[in-house]
Amino acid sequence: MFLRLLFVLLIALNIAVGAWLLLGQPYVRGGTATDPDVAELRLLSELPEPAATAPAAIPMAATAATAPQRALSYSCLALGPFSTPQDLRNARETLATQATRMRSRQEQASQTSGWWVYLPSAGSRALALALARQLAARNIGDYFVAGSSGDQANTISLGLFKDPANARKRRDDVIAAGFPARMSERSETVPEYWLDLVVPDGARFDWRSRIHSTGVGSHSASCF
């Protein structure tokens, strides 16, 4: 009796499983695994390959912006000499907006201080004094007998002149009186002040209309 009941239960269980497999799964009926109006899920590997896209065109404005620009050219010059540091500072302030770069510098220059007319050394103090008396006897005045030491020892000075023409006349008059007068240029070292500038070519740089210091000129100089 027990075996028969077990056999019947197994048959009923098989019937129930078969009915569930047949009627309970939508795939068996050829349906879909998604609800209506819902996109079907797909694996990335199942998606079609995207179509190749053409490279974007480069705007003309971008290519034009990368074109090389023409380099600016410059000229370099020196202005001077200025007589005083204040004249140099004034010039620098006046030209500050026109120059790309500026620098100030000071140099030492030899400057003529006059022309000296004299009689060379007589060799001794006594001879120099005797020569001076001869000058006086010929009505030649305005002379000075130097001391017996130094570079000009025992010379007789006949005058220092600013104008070389006056110096030459004095020398010639003394020579005409029979004395070996000579003439030499005297110089001294003085400071000079210069302003170096770097200016763009074509900038219409006109310093002459702005700088009015006497004796100032210009010339080309090395750039810095």
SVG drawing of the C-alpha trace seen along z (x, -y; Angstrom):
<svg xmlns="http://www.w3.org/2000/svg" viewBox="-2 -149 126 151">
<polyline fill="none" stroke="black" stroke-width="0.4" points="0.0,0.0 2.8,-2.4 4.7,-1.7 1.6,-2.4 1.0,-5.7 4.7,-6.7 4.4,-5.8 1.3,-8.0 3.0,-11.0 6.0,-10.7 3.8,-10.7 1.9,-13.7 5.1,-15.6 6.4,-14.9 3.2,-16.1 3.4,-19.3 7.1,-20.0 6.3,-19.4 3.4,-21.8 5.5,-24.5 8.2,-24.1 5.8,-24.2 3.4,-27.0 5.3,-29.0 8.4,-30.2 7.8,-32.8 10.8,-31.8 9.2,-28.5 6.3,-30.4 8.7,-32.4 8.1,-35.6 10.8,-38.1 12.3,-38.6 11.4,-42.2 8.2,-44.2 6.5,-46.0 8.0,-49.3 11.3,-48.6 14.5,-48.4 16.1,-45.0 19.4,-44.6 22.3,-43.7 26.0,-43.0 28.6,-45.5 30.2,-42.7 26.9,-42.3 26.7,-46.0 27.7,-46.9 31.1,-48.7 30.7,-52.5 31.2,-54.1 34.5,-55.9 34.2,-59.7 36.2,-62.1 38.7,-64.3 37.4,-67.8 38.7,-70.5 41.2,-73.0 39.8,-76.5 41.8,-78.9 42.1,-81.4 43.9,-78.8 46.5,-78.1 47.0,-81.7 47.7,-82.3 50.6,-79.9 52.4,-81.7 55.7,-83.3 55.7,-87.0 58.5,-89.3 61.0,-90.1 61.5,-93.8 64.9,-95.4 66.6,-98.0 69.2,-100.8 71.6,-101.8 73.2,-105.2 75.0,-107.3 74.1,-110.9 76.6,-113.3 78.7,-114.6 76.6,-116.3 78.3,-118.9 76.8,-118.0 75.1,-115.0 71.9,-117.0 71.9,-117.6 72.2,-113.8 69.3,-113.1 67.1,-115.6 67.8,-114.0 67.1,-110.5 63.7,-111.6 62.8,-113.4 63.5,-110.4 62.3,-107.6 59.1,-107.0 60.9,-106.7 63.7,-104.3 63.4,-100.6 66.5,-100.6 68.8,-103.3 72.0,-103.5 74.1,-106.3 77.9,-106.3 80.7,-108.6 84.1,-108.8 87.3,-110.8 88.3,-113.0 91.2,-115.2 90.2,-118.8 92.3,-121.7 92.7,-124.3 94.7,-126.8 98.0,-127.5 101.2,-128.3 103.9,-130.5 107.3,-130.3 111.1,-130.3 112.8,-126.9 114.9,-126.4 118.1,-128.3 119.9,-125.6 120.2,-127.4 118.5,-130.0 121.1,-132.6 120.8,-132.2 117.0,-132.4 117.2,-135.6 119.7,-137.1 117.4,-136.1 114.5,-137.8 116.5,-141.1 117.1,-140.9 113.4,-140.6 112.8,-143.7 115.4,-145.5 113.6,-144.7 110.3,-146.1 108.8,-142.6 106.8,-142.4 104.2,-140.1 106.6,-137.2 107.3,-135.0 110.5,-133.1 109.7,-129.6 111.4,-128.1 114.5,-126.0 112.6,-122.7 109.9,-120.7 109.1,-120.0 109.3,-123.6 112.4,-124.6 114.1,-127.8 111.7,-128.3 110.2,-131.8 106.5,-131.9 105.2,-134.4 101.5,-133.8 98.7,-131.3 96.0,-132.0 92.6,-130.6 92.7,-131.7 95.4,-130.0 95.6,-133.0 96.6,-135.3 99.2,-132.7 100.7,-132.5 101.0,-136.3 102.7,-136.5 105.2,-133.8 106.0,-135.5 106.6,-138.9 109.0,-137.4 110.8,-135.5 111.1,-138.7 112.8,-140.3 115.5,-137.6 114.3,-135.0 113.5,-131.3 109.9,-131.4 107.8,-128.3 104.0,-127.5 102.4,-124.3 98.8,-123.2 97.8,-122.7 95.1,-120.1 93.3,-118.8 91.2,-115.7 87.6,-116.3 84.5,-114.0 82.0,-113.5 78.5,-112.2 76.8,-110.0 73.4,-108.4 73.2,-105.2 69.9,-104.2 68.2,-101.3 65.3,-102.4 63.0,-100.5 63.7,-101.1 61.0,-103.1 59.9,-104.7 60.7,-108.3 63.1,-108.9 63.9,-112.6 66.0,-113.6 67.1,-116.9 63.7,-118.4 63.7,-117.4 67.3,-117.9 68.7,-121.4 71.9,-121.1 74.9,-122.8 77.5,-120.6 75.4,-117.4 75.6,-115.1 74.9,-111.5 76.7,-108.6 76.1,-104.9 77.0,-102.6 77.2,-99.0 73.9,-97.6 73.5,-96.3"/>
</svg>
